[in-house]
Amino acid sequence: MADEPTKALPRLEDLVPRQTDALDRRIIGFLQTDGRLSNTEIARRLKVTETTVRKRIKALVDDGLVNVVGIPHPSVAGLTVSAIIGIRVQLAKLHQVSDQLRSYPEVRYVGLAAGRYDIIVEAFFTDQEHVLEFVSGRLGDLEGVTAVENSLILKVVKFSYEWQVDVT
């Protein structure tokens, strides 16, 4: 045992995401309102330099606190049917099933839940036949799945990725 290398303990700062300050949160707020705003325009509105804004955005992205992406509406990809799917599983298979669900291209959200379902999934499909194939084939074949309940979304009245960020 004396010859075994000792593993370094992880640093606390590597385990806990860094805290954002008021400037970070104001930059995030501008990007949420209009993700196409230039760094120069954000800097002008905040009365700071463009370099400050550019470095702050890079740090937020590098630290995994912000993703700057264009999110097309699902219909652009031909995905016109959406569903929320509640799944019950054998608890010993919870992580195995959720890992498999993450790999399916139809699936956009996988959450481990407490309550009626063990896993809640949001998925998008081309048509009802696609939903049927997914549920009866893909989900029906997953080892550990004990029950599935589908809720088809008839009309989306809000589709947003905006969370209120406290700018104080």
mmCIF file of the C-alpha atoms, coordinates in Angstrom:
data_MODEL
# 
_entry.id   MODEL 
# 
loop_
_atom_site.group_PDB 
_atom_site.id 
_atom_site.type_symbol 
_atom_site.label_atom_id 
_atom_site.label_alt_id 
_atom_site.label_comp_id 
_atom_site.label_asym_id 
_atom_site.label_entity_id 
_atom_site.label_seq_id 
_atom_site.pdbx_PDB_ins_code 
_atom_site.Cartn_x 
_atom_site.Cartn_y 
_atom_site.Cartn_z 
_atom_site.occupancy 
_atom_site.B_iso_or_equiv 
_atom_site.pdbx_formal_charge 
_atom_site.auth_seq_id 
_atom_site.auth_comp_id 
_atom_site.auth_asym_id 
_atom_site.auth_atom_id 
_atom_site.pdbx_PDB_model_num 
ATOM 1   C CA . MET A 1 1   ? 0.000   0.000  0.000   1.00 0.00 ? 1   MET A CA 1 
ATOM 2   C CA . ALA A 1 2   ? 2.877   2.368  0.646   1.00 0.00 ? 2   ALA A CA 1 
ATOM 3   C CA . ASP A 1 3   ? 3.767   2.253  -3.065  1.00 0.00 ? 3   ASP A CA 1 
ATOM 4   C CA . GLU A 1 4   ? 0.300   3.336  -4.208  1.00 0.00 ? 4   GLU A CA 1 
ATOM 5   C CA . PRO A 1 5   ? 0.122   6.961  -5.318  1.00 0.00 ? 5   PRO A CA 1 
ATOM 6   C CA . THR A 1 6   ? -2.198  9.080  -3.230  1.00 0.00 ? 6   THR A CA 1 
ATOM 7   C CA . LYS A 1 7   ? -5.005  10.826 -5.011  1.00 0.00 ? 7   LYS A CA 1 
ATOM 8   C CA . ALA A 1 8   ? -5.245  14.540 -4.449  1.00 0.00 ? 8   ALA A CA 1 
ATOM 9   C CA . LEU A 1 9   ? -8.509  15.681 -2.955  1.00 0.00 ? 9   LEU A CA 1 
ATOM 10  C CA . PRO A 1 10  ? -10.551 17.880 -5.288  1.00 0.00 ? 10  PRO A CA 1 
ATOM 11  C CA . ARG A 1 11  ? -10.327 21.584 -4.603  1.00 0.00 ? 11  ARG A CA 1 
ATOM 12  C CA . LEU A 1 12  ? -13.477 23.164 -3.206  1.00 0.00 ? 12  LEU A CA 1 
ATOM 13  C CA . GLU A 1 13  ? -13.562 25.692 -6.045  1.00 0.00 ? 13  GLU A CA 1 
ATOM 14  C CA . ASP A 1 14  ? -13.663 22.781 -8.523  1.00 0.00 ? 14  ASP A CA 1 
ATOM 15  C CA . LEU A 1 15  ? -16.730 21.317 -6.817  1.00 0.00 ? 15  LEU A CA 1 
ATOM 16  C CA . VAL A 1 16  ? -18.772 24.485 -6.350  1.00 0.00 ? 16  VAL A CA 1 
ATOM 17  C CA . PRO A 1 17  ? -19.496 26.769 -9.321  1.00 0.00 ? 17  PRO A CA 1 
ATOM 18  C CA . ARG A 1 18  ? -18.022 30.210 -8.889  1.00 0.00 ? 18  ARG A CA 1 
ATOM 19  C CA . GLN A 1 19  ? -20.328 32.954 -7.746  1.00 0.00 ? 19  GLN A CA 1 
ATOM 20  C CA . THR A 1 20  ? -21.459 35.582 -10.193 1.00 0.00 ? 20  THR A CA 1 
ATOM 21  C CA . ASP A 1 21  ? -21.388 39.255 -9.314  1.00 0.00 ? 21  ASP A CA 1 
ATOM 22  C CA . ALA A 1 22  ? -23.782 42.032 -10.284 1.00 0.00 ? 22  ALA A CA 1 
ATOM 23  C CA . LEU A 1 23  ? -21.903 42.792 -13.518 1.00 0.00 ? 23  LEU A CA 1 
ATOM 24  C CA . ASP A 1 24  ? -21.992 39.131 -14.604 1.00 0.00 ? 24  ASP A CA 1 
ATOM 25  C CA . ARG A 1 25  ? -25.725 39.004 -13.894 1.00 0.00 ? 25  ARG A CA 1 
ATOM 26  C CA . ARG A 1 26  ? -26.412 42.225 -15.807 1.00 0.00 ? 26  ARG A CA 1 
ATOM 27  C CA . ILE A 1 27  ? -24.469 40.872 -18.814 1.00 0.00 ? 27  ILE A CA 1 
ATOM 28  C CA . ILE A 1 28  ? -26.490 37.646 -18.613 1.00 0.00 ? 28  ILE A CA 1 
ATOM 29  C CA . GLY A 1 29  ? -29.691 39.698 -18.453 1.00 0.00 ? 29  GLY A CA 1 
ATOM 30  C CA . PHE A 1 30  ? -28.811 41.540 -21.670 1.00 0.00 ? 30  PHE A CA 1 
ATOM 31  C CA . LEU A 1 31  ? -27.965 38.265 -23.423 1.00 0.00 ? 31  LEU A CA 1 
ATOM 32  C CA . GLN A 1 32  ? -31.264 36.751 -22.300 1.00 0.00 ? 32  GLN A CA 1 
ATOM 33  C CA . THR A 1 33  ? -33.169 39.690 -23.725 1.00 0.00 ? 33  THR A CA 1 
ATOM 34  C CA . ASP A 1 34  ? -31.243 39.680 -27.007 1.00 0.00 ? 34  ASP A CA 1 
ATOM 35  C CA . GLY A 1 35  ? -28.538 37.054 -27.486 1.00 0.00 ? 35  GLY A CA 1 
ATOM 36  C CA . ARG A 1 36  ? -27.405 38.881 -30.635 1.00 0.00 ? 36  ARG A CA 1 
ATOM 37  C CA . LEU A 1 37  ? -26.305 42.034 -28.808 1.00 0.00 ? 37  LEU A CA 1 
ATOM 38  C CA . SER A 1 38  ? -22.673 42.802 -29.516 1.00 0.00 ? 38  SER A CA 1 
ATOM 39  C CA . ASN A 1 39  ? -20.148 42.997 -26.703 1.00 0.00 ? 39  ASN A CA 1 
ATOM 40  C CA . THR A 1 40  ? -19.666 46.640 -27.658 1.00 0.00 ? 40  THR A CA 1 
ATOM 41  C CA . GLU A 1 41  ? -23.375 47.406 -27.218 1.00 0.00 ? 41  GLU A CA 1 
ATOM 42  C CA . ILE A 1 42  ? -23.537 45.583 -23.881 1.00 0.00 ? 42  ILE A CA 1 
ATOM 43  C CA . ALA A 1 43  ? -20.440 47.499 -22.737 1.00 0.00 ? 43  ALA A CA 1 
ATOM 44  C CA . ARG A 1 44  ? -21.973 50.812 -23.822 1.00 0.00 ? 44  ARG A CA 1 
ATOM 45  C CA . ARG A 1 45  ? -25.173 50.109 -21.863 1.00 0.00 ? 45  ARG A CA 1 
ATOM 46  C CA . LEU A 1 46  ? -23.229 49.020 -18.768 1.00 0.00 ? 46  LEU A CA 1 
ATOM 47  C CA . LYS A 1 47  ? -20.660 51.835 -19.066 1.00 0.00 ? 47  LYS A CA 1 
ATOM 48  C CA . VAL A 1 48  ? -17.704 49.416 -19.036 1.00 0.00 ? 48  VAL A CA 1 
ATOM 49  C CA . THR A 1 49  ? -15.149 48.488 -21.684 1.00 0.00 ? 49  THR A CA 1 
ATOM 50  C CA . GLU A 1 50  ? -15.827 45.967 -24.437 1.00 0.00 ? 50  GLU A CA 1 
ATOM 51  C CA . THR A 1 51  ? -12.798 44.002 -23.189 1.00 0.00 ? 51  THR A CA 1 
ATOM 52  C CA . THR A 1 52  ? -14.443 43.647 -19.782 1.00 0.00 ? 52  THR A CA 1 
ATOM 53  C CA . VAL A 1 53  ? -17.649 42.312 -21.341 1.00 0.00 ? 53  VAL A CA 1 
ATOM 54  C CA . ARG A 1 54  ? -15.763 39.952 -23.672 1.00 0.00 ? 54  ARG A CA 1 
ATOM 55  C CA . LYS A 1 55  ? -13.662 38.533 -20.805 1.00 0.00 ? 55  LYS A CA 1 
ATOM 56  C CA . ARG A 1 56  ? -16.706 38.190 -18.547 1.00 0.00 ? 56  ARG A CA 1 
ATOM 57  C CA . ILE A 1 57  ? -18.709 36.320 -21.202 1.00 0.00 ? 57  ILE A CA 1 
ATOM 58  C CA . LYS A 1 58  ? -15.740 34.039 -21.932 1.00 0.00 ? 58  LYS A CA 1 
ATOM 59  C CA . ALA A 1 59  ? -15.365 33.255 -18.198 1.00 0.00 ? 59  ALA A CA 1 
ATOM 60  C CA . LEU A 1 60  ? -19.107 32.586 -17.823 1.00 0.00 ? 60  LEU A CA 1 
ATOM 61  C CA . VAL A 1 61  ? -19.009 30.196 -20.797 1.00 0.00 ? 61  VAL A CA 1 
ATOM 62  C CA . ASP A 1 62  ? -15.725 28.539 -19.744 1.00 0.00 ? 62  ASP A CA 1 
ATOM 63  C CA . ASP A 1 63  ? -17.055 28.003 -16.206 1.00 0.00 ? 63  ASP A CA 1 
ATOM 64  C CA . GLY A 1 64  ? -20.232 26.386 -17.562 1.00 0.00 ? 64  GLY A CA 1 
ATOM 65  C CA . LEU A 1 65  ? -22.493 29.069 -16.109 1.00 0.00 ? 65  LEU A CA 1 
ATOM 66  C CA . VAL A 1 66  ? -23.825 30.277 -19.471 1.00 0.00 ? 66  VAL A CA 1 
ATOM 67  C CA . ASN A 1 67  ? -24.354 28.741 -22.874 1.00 0.00 ? 67  ASN A CA 1 
ATOM 68  C CA . VAL A 1 68  ? -24.658 31.104 -25.802 1.00 0.00 ? 68  VAL A CA 1 
ATOM 69  C CA . VAL A 1 69  ? -26.504 29.219 -28.534 1.00 0.00 ? 69  VAL A CA 1 
ATOM 70  C CA . GLY A 1 70  ? -29.153 29.718 -31.150 1.00 0.00 ? 70  GLY A CA 1 
ATOM 71  C CA . ILE A 1 71  ? -32.132 27.531 -30.295 1.00 0.00 ? 71  ILE A CA 1 
ATOM 72  C CA . PRO A 1 72  ? -34.359 26.798 -33.276 1.00 0.00 ? 72  PRO A CA 1 
ATOM 73  C CA . HIS A 1 73  ? -38.017 26.083 -32.784 1.00 0.00 ? 73  HIS A CA 1 
ATOM 74  C CA . PRO A 1 74  ? -38.525 22.274 -32.958 1.00 0.00 ? 74  PRO A CA 1 
ATOM 75  C CA . SER A 1 75  ? -40.727 22.637 -36.042 1.00 0.00 ? 75  SER A CA 1 
ATOM 76  C CA . VAL A 1 76  ? -37.674 23.853 -38.012 1.00 0.00 ? 76  VAL A CA 1 
ATOM 77  C CA . ALA A 1 77  ? -36.320 20.303 -37.629 1.00 0.00 ? 77  ALA A CA 1 
ATOM 78  C CA . GLY A 1 78  ? -39.676 18.781 -38.598 1.00 0.00 ? 78  GLY A CA 1 
ATOM 79  C CA . LEU A 1 79  ? -40.509 17.959 -34.979 1.00 0.00 ? 79  LEU A CA 1 
ATOM 80  C CA . THR A 1 80  ? -44.159 18.978 -34.740 1.00 0.00 ? 80  THR A CA 1 
ATOM 81  C CA . VAL A 1 81  ? -45.316 16.719 -31.885 1.00 0.00 ? 81  VAL A CA 1 
ATOM 82  C CA . SER A 1 82  ? -44.028 17.142 -28.357 1.00 0.00 ? 82  SER A CA 1 
ATOM 83  C CA . ALA A 1 83  ? -44.676 15.002 -25.320 1.00 0.00 ? 83  ALA A CA 1 
ATOM 84  C CA . ILE A 1 84  ? -43.982 14.921 -21.633 1.00 0.00 ? 84  ILE A CA 1 
ATOM 85  C CA . ILE A 1 85  ? -43.391 11.302 -20.634 1.00 0.00 ? 85  ILE A CA 1 
ATOM 86  C CA . GLY A 1 86  ? -43.495 10.002 -17.076 1.00 0.00 ? 86  GLY A CA 1 
ATOM 87  C CA . ILE A 1 87  ? -41.545 6.793  -16.566 1.00 0.00 ? 87  ILE A CA 1 
ATOM 88  C CA . ARG A 1 88  ? -41.460 4.419  -13.616 1.00 0.00 ? 88  ARG A CA 1 
ATOM 89  C CA . VAL A 1 89  ? -38.430 2.179  -13.312 1.00 0.00 ? 89  VAL A CA 1 
ATOM 90  C CA . GLN A 1 90  ? -36.908 -0.433 -11.074 1.00 0.00 ? 90  GLN A CA 1 
ATOM 91  C CA . LEU A 1 91  ? -34.869 1.833  -8.813  1.00 0.00 ? 91  LEU A CA 1 
ATOM 92  C CA . ALA A 1 92  ? -31.740 -0.276 -9.205  1.00 0.00 ? 92  ALA A CA 1 
ATOM 93  C CA . LYS A 1 93  ? -31.897 0.564  -12.935 1.00 0.00 ? 93  LYS A CA 1 
ATOM 94  C CA . LEU A 1 94  ? -32.614 4.301  -12.499 1.00 0.00 ? 94  LEU A CA 1 
ATOM 95  C CA . HIS A 1 95  ? -29.244 5.585  -13.703 1.00 0.00 ? 95  HIS A CA 1 
ATOM 96  C CA . GLN A 1 96  ? -28.923 2.968  -16.431 1.00 0.00 ? 96  GLN A CA 1 
ATOM 97  C CA . VAL A 1 97  ? -32.315 3.937  -17.869 1.00 0.00 ? 97  VAL A CA 1 
ATOM 98  C CA . SER A 1 98  ? -31.716 7.697  -17.561 1.00 0.00 ? 98  SER A CA 1 
ATOM 99  C CA . ASP A 1 99  ? -28.309 7.377  -19.255 1.00 0.00 ? 99  ASP A CA 1 
ATOM 100 C CA . GLN A 1 100 ? -29.912 5.501  -22.149 1.00 0.00 ? 100 GLN A CA 1 
ATOM 101 C CA . LEU A 1 101 ? -32.690 8.091  -22.462 1.00 0.00 ? 101 LEU A CA 1 
ATOM 102 C CA . ARG A 1 102 ? -30.074 10.868 -22.711 1.00 0.00 ? 102 ARG A CA 1 
ATOM 103 C CA . SER A 1 103 ? -28.699 9.239  -25.851 1.00 0.00 ? 103 SER A CA 1 
ATOM 104 C CA . TYR A 1 104 ? -31.993 9.306  -27.795 1.00 0.00 ? 104 TYR A CA 1 
ATOM 105 C CA . PRO A 1 105 ? -32.159 12.181 -30.303 1.00 0.00 ? 105 PRO A CA 1 
ATOM 106 C CA . GLU A 1 106 ? -35.878 12.753 -29.652 1.00 0.00 ? 106 GLU A CA 1 
ATOM 107 C CA . VAL A 1 107 ? -35.231 13.466 -25.970 1.00 0.00 ? 107 VAL A CA 1 
ATOM 108 C CA . ARG A 1 108 ? -34.475 17.060 -24.972 1.00 0.00 ? 108 ARG A CA 1 
ATOM 109 C CA . TYR A 1 109 ? -34.877 16.830 -21.192 1.00 0.00 ? 109 TYR A CA 1 
ATOM 110 C CA . VAL A 1 110 ? -34.394 14.015 -18.690 1.00 0.00 ? 110 VAL A CA 1 
ATOM 111 C CA . GLY A 1 111 ? -35.081 14.626 -15.012 1.00 0.00 ? 111 GLY A CA 1 
ATOM 112 C CA . LEU A 1 112 ? -34.868 12.191 -12.123 1.00 0.00 ? 112 LEU A CA 1 
ATOM 113 C CA . ALA A 1 113 ? -37.952 12.854 -10.045 1.00 0.00 ? 113 ALA A CA 1 
ATOM 114 C CA . ALA A 1 114 ? -39.590 12.184 -6.700  1.00 0.00 ? 114 ALA A CA 1 
ATOM 115 C CA . GLY A 1 115 ? -43.272 11.382 -6.818  1.00 0.00 ? 115 GLY A CA 1 
ATOM 116 C CA . ARG A 1 116 ? -45.465 9.450  -9.202  1.00 0.00 ? 116 ARG A CA 1 
ATOM 117 C CA . TYR A 1 117 ? -42.664 8.965  -11.761 1.00 0.00 ? 117 TYR A CA 1 
ATOM 118 C CA . ASP A 1 118 ? -39.009 8.175  -11.312 1.00 0.00 ? 118 ASP A CA 1 
ATOM 119 C CA . ILE A 1 119 ? -37.998 9.881  -14.559 1.00 0.00 ? 119 ILE A CA 1 
ATOM 120 C CA . ILE A 1 120 ? -39.665 12.698 -16.483 1.00 0.00 ? 120 ILE A CA 1 
ATOM 121 C CA . VAL A 1 121 ? -38.749 13.214 -20.138 1.00 0.00 ? 121 VAL A CA 1 
ATOM 122 C CA . GLU A 1 122 ? -39.559 15.887 -22.673 1.00 0.00 ? 122 GLU A CA 1 
ATOM 123 C CA . ALA A 1 123 ? -39.274 14.625 -26.239 1.00 0.00 ? 123 ALA A CA 1 
ATOM 124 C CA . PHE A 1 124 ? -40.083 15.851 -29.748 1.00 0.00 ? 124 PHE A CA 1 
ATOM 125 C CA . PHE A 1 125 ? -41.376 13.784 -32.662 1.00 0.00 ? 125 PHE A CA 1 
ATOM 126 C CA . THR A 1 126 ? -42.189 14.141 -36.347 1.00 0.00 ? 126 THR A CA 1 
ATOM 127 C CA . ASP A 1 127 ? -45.699 12.681 -36.004 1.00 0.00 ? 127 ASP A CA 1 
ATOM 128 C CA . GLN A 1 128 ? -47.887 10.389 -33.888 1.00 0.00 ? 128 GLN A CA 1 
ATOM 129 C CA . GLU A 1 129 ? -46.432 7.285  -35.550 1.00 0.00 ? 129 GLU A CA 1 
ATOM 130 C CA . HIS A 1 130 ? -43.008 8.407  -34.385 1.00 0.00 ? 130 HIS A CA 1 
ATOM 131 C CA . VAL A 1 131 ? -44.356 8.752  -30.811 1.00 0.00 ? 131 VAL A CA 1 
ATOM 132 C CA . LEU A 1 132 ? -45.839 5.245  -31.004 1.00 0.00 ? 132 LEU A CA 1 
ATOM 133 C CA . GLU A 1 133 ? -42.565 3.745  -32.283 1.00 0.00 ? 133 GLU A CA 1 
ATOM 134 C CA . PHE A 1 134 ? -40.596 5.538  -29.558 1.00 0.00 ? 134 PHE A CA 1 
ATOM 135 C CA . VAL A 1 135 ? -42.870 4.497  -26.693 1.00 0.00 ? 135 VAL A CA 1 
ATOM 136 C CA . SER A 1 136 ? -43.585 0.931  -27.763 1.00 0.00 ? 136 SER A CA 1 
ATOM 137 C CA . GLY A 1 137 ? -40.158 0.229  -29.239 1.00 0.00 ? 137 GLY A CA 1 
ATOM 138 C CA . ARG A 1 138 ? -37.478 2.318  -27.588 1.00 0.00 ? 138 ARG A CA 1 
ATOM 139 C CA . LEU A 1 139 ? -39.044 2.656  -24.127 1.00 0.00 ? 139 LEU A CA 1 
ATOM 140 C CA . GLY A 1 140 ? -40.730 -0.750 -24.236 1.00 0.00 ? 140 GLY A CA 1 
ATOM 141 C CA . ASP A 1 141 ? -37.364 -2.409 -24.853 1.00 0.00 ? 141 ASP A CA 1 
ATOM 142 C CA . LEU A 1 142 ? -35.510 -0.635 -22.028 1.00 0.00 ? 142 LEU A CA 1 
ATOM 143 C CA . GLU A 1 143 ? -34.597 -3.013 -19.228 1.00 0.00 ? 143 GLU A CA 1 
ATOM 144 C CA . GLY A 1 144 ? -35.895 -1.696 -15.909 1.00 0.00 ? 144 GLY A CA 1 
ATOM 145 C CA . VAL A 1 145 ? -38.838 0.349  -17.253 1.00 0.00 ? 145 VAL A CA 1 
ATOM 146 C CA . THR A 1 146 ? -42.020 -0.737 -15.469 1.00 0.00 ? 146 THR A CA 1 
ATOM 147 C CA . ALA A 1 147 ? -44.558 1.883  -16.640 1.00 0.00 ? 147 ALA A CA 1 
ATOM 148 C CA . VAL A 1 148 ? -44.840 4.794  -19.053 1.00 0.00 ? 148 VAL A CA 1 
ATOM 149 C CA . GLU A 1 149 ? -47.429 7.568  -19.240 1.00 0.00 ? 149 GLU A CA 1 
ATOM 150 C CA . ASN A 1 150 ? -47.477 9.982  -22.194 1.00 0.00 ? 150 ASN A CA 1 
ATOM 151 C CA . SER A 1 151 ? -48.928 13.447 -22.297 1.00 0.00 ? 151 SER A CA 1 
ATOM 152 C CA . LEU A 1 152 ? -48.994 14.887 -25.805 1.00 0.00 ? 152 LEU A CA 1 
ATOM 153 C CA . ILE A 1 153 ? -48.728 18.653 -25.942 1.00 0.00 ? 153 ILE A CA 1 
ATOM 154 C CA . LEU A 1 154 ? -51.669 19.978 -27.965 1.00 0.00 ? 154 LEU A CA 1 
ATOM 155 C CA . LYS A 1 155 ? -50.579 23.604 -28.085 1.00 0.00 ? 155 LYS A CA 1 
ATOM 156 C CA . VAL A 1 156 ? -47.538 25.374 -26.703 1.00 0.00 ? 156 VAL A CA 1 
ATOM 157 C CA . VAL A 1 157 ? -48.509 28.671 -25.105 1.00 0.00 ? 157 VAL A CA 1 
ATOM 158 C CA . LYS A 1 158 ? -45.048 29.491 -23.728 1.00 0.00 ? 158 LYS A CA 1 
ATOM 159 C CA . PHE A 1 159 ? -41.658 28.262 -24.913 1.00 0.00 ? 159 PHE A CA 1 
ATOM 160 C CA . SER A 1 160 ? -38.793 29.993 -23.116 1.00 0.00 ? 160 SER A CA 1 
ATOM 161 C CA . TYR A 1 161 ? -35.336 29.426 -21.760 1.00 0.00 ? 161 TYR A CA 1 
ATOM 162 C CA . GLU A 1 162 ? -35.283 32.630 -19.735 1.00 0.00 ? 162 GLU A CA 1 
ATOM 163 C CA . TRP A 1 163 ? -34.837 32.592 -15.994 1.00 0.00 ? 163 TRP A CA 1 
ATOM 164 C CA . GLN A 1 164 ? -35.013 35.785 -13.990 1.00 0.00 ? 164 GLN A CA 1 
ATOM 165 C CA . VAL A 1 165 ? -31.475 36.694 -12.939 1.00 0.00 ? 165 VAL A CA 1 
ATOM 166 C CA . ASP A 1 166 ? -31.159 38.988 -9.916  1.00 0.00 ? 166 ASP A CA 1 
ATOM 167 C CA . VAL A 1 167 ? -29.029 41.910 -11.107 1.00 0.00 ? 167 VAL A CA 1 
ATOM 168 C CA . THR A 1 168 ? -28.297 43.332 -7.660  1.00 0.00 ? 168 THR A CA 1 
# 
